[in-house]
Amino acid sequence: MKRTTLPERIVANISEQIAEGTLREGDKLPSLREYARLYGYSKNTVITAYESLASEGWVEARHGKGFFVCALASVPKAEPAPQAYAQAMDTVWLMRQQFVREPGLSHLGEGFPPVDWLMDMRLDKFGRQVMRSGVTTLFRYGERLGNINLRQQLVRKLATISILSSPRQIVTTFGANHAMDLILQRFVKPGDPVLVENPGYYPLFGKLQLRGVRMLAVERQVDGPDTEGLERILKREKPRLFFMQSAGHNPTGSDLSYRKARAIIEIARKYNLILVENDALADFKLSSCAKLSAIDQLENTLYLGSFSKSVSAALRVGFVAGDEALISELADVKMLLHTGNAEYAERTVNVILREGNFLRHLSRLQERLRQATAQGIEVLDRLGAEIFCRPEQSLYLWARFPGFDDADELTLTCLKKGIVLAPGSIFYVDRRQTVPWTRLNVAYLNDPKFYSVLKA
């Protein structure tokens, strides 16, 4: 394999930014001395790279002024739609494997809690209460921001995790994934850079690929994203959004520390960065977990919530909380794309939150999760696995097993035995790399079949 020289790396980086629209026609490149100091190259290396860019037609040298981006007529365009679509469809295929259950298989790679953990909600008993709360409006599209009674309940719910808001700072959605779609529609166009955690939430990666977005990977560490790496990227690029998870991170199961949360808030304010905090697993965690939106109070944050995993995925109810003006814009985008709300489902969730049984349900849910997490860690220890972190309660554990440096190989081995895993490679921005880690659902880790196969 041909080695890439330092000047070639600079050429590749700058030409990619020009092709994808981050650097536009007429933009001035940093001076030779400034670029060398900023990225740690020698001045001669930068000179060679800039001259190559000029000879290839990407930039032009203006005597005494510096190097400027040329007209884009001959410059390659951003990734064509068919290729972006094909990459996104890879994610769809992976989602099918995650969401569709086949009888007889052991689903340790599943992203949801077991159905029996949720059955005590008894969804069937809420229908009559929903119908009594104004049947005529059930035949209409609903309010622009979402059902007002539900939004008032959500204000109270957010206050329990120290996020202060008003009903006008909340817009309801068809789940957390729909919330991401609205944010991307409002802020992102093809070629834009967007920050994501690596490893991270792979359905988000598919959404970004479908839009032709350039993903910038920030390493997820045990206590949250790598802040030094985050700031290095922000000095080099100008992304508007950073999608991340604070508690019960999918796939690693790790929680954000308060120290790192405060550091990330300061970085966001410094670089005018919007932090999109996906907290779809909030109901599975203690309210004392660090939340970016609680520290920032929704100034530079958008908080995403969902009831898909704690109540029912079939209801399709989620929400976004944030600055009132920005929430109003997201509500406009929602109305343009979908016309209205899931009024019946939103009323159902409102009734559920109003019932005292919901808090008892969450208490039972968290206790089950604590027990399953402890049992899961014990199983992995007996198998000699390395565990990324050891949370008190988390739906996921991130582990690697002795003898398997490639989790894809482990997944294929287990699949032949009727065990479905979620290999680590699907959670990375670059799926081509070999990853030894596997995401495991703690609710299924006590499966004797899994233990016997791994032990063998």
C-alpha positions, 0 to 999 in steps of 0.5 A: 500500500502506497504511503501518504505523504504529509503534503498529500494529507493536507491536499486531501483535507483541503480539497475535500473541504472545497468539494463539500462546500465547507470552503467556498469560492473566494475563501482565503486559506490560512497563511503558510505560517498560521496553518503550520502552527495550527496543525503542527506541520513544517512550513515547507510541508505546507508550501508543498501542499499549497502549491499542489492545490494550486497546480490541481486548480483547487486554489489560486495564489494572489501575489502578496495576499495568499491562497484563495479557493477557485471557482468550482466549475471543475471541482468534484461535487459532493457525494452523489445521491445514489452512493449516499442512498446505498450507504444509508440502505446498509444501515436499514439492513442492519436495523432490520436485523435489530428490530425483527425478531425470529422465533428460536433465536437468542437476541442479545443484540436487541436494542429494546428491553423485554416486552414483559418489563413493560407489560405492567403499564397495561396500555389497554386500560387508558383508551377510555380516559383518552376518549373522555378528554375531548373526542371531537379533536381526535379527528383533527391534526392537533396543535402545532407544538403538540398536545398542550396537556402533554407538554405541561406534563413534560415540563414537570418531567424535565424539572425532575432532572433539573431542566427548567422549561415552559410548554412553548419550549417543547415540540412533540415528535414521533419519537427521538428519531423523528426529532433528529430528522427535524433538526437535520432538516432545519440545520443541515444540507449536503456536504455540511460537517456534523459531529457524532460520537464514535462509537455512536448511534448507528441509525443517526449515521444512516440519516446523515449518509442519506443527506450526504453529510460529512460525519466528524467522529469524536471518540467516546470515552468511559466518562463521555466524549473526548473533549480534547479531540472535540476542540481540535476538530472545532478549530479545524472545521465549522460544524453547527451540531454535535449529536451525543448521549449523556446517560446509558450511551448506546452502545457503550452503556457509559454515562457522562461525568459532570466534569466532562459535561461542564467542559463540553458546555464551555466548548459549545459556547466558545464555538457557537455549537448546538449540542443535541442531547439524545436522552431516549434512555432517561427513564432507565437511569437515576435522575442524578445522572449528568445532563448537558441540558440541565447545566446549560438550561437549553441555551446551546442544547436541544434535549431529545426525549422518548417513551419508546423504550420505557412505555411502548415503541408502538405509541411513537411519541417523543419530544424536543426541548430547547430555546423557544424561538428554535423550537418554534422553527422545528414545529414549523418544519414538523408541520411542513413535513407531517401536517400534524401530530399523533394526537391519540398517542400523545393523549395516551402518554399524557394520561400515563404520565398523569397516573401515579402508576407510571412512577411505580412502573419506572421504579420497577423498571430501574430495579429490573435493570440494576439486577440484570446489569449486575448479573450481566457483568457477572456472566461476562466476568466468568467468560473472561470478557473485557468490559468497557465500563461497569455501570450500576444500571444500563441496558447495554454493556460493551464487551470484547471476548478473548480469542476474537479480535473481530466482532464480525467474526464472533457474530457470524460464529454465534449466528450459526448457533442461533444467537444474534449479536450487535457487532461493534463495527456497525456503531463506528463511522468507518465500518471498514475497520476491524472492531473487537467490541460487541454491544450486549443487551443485559436483559438477555445475558443470562441466556444459558445458550449464549454462555455455553457457546462462548465458553466453548 
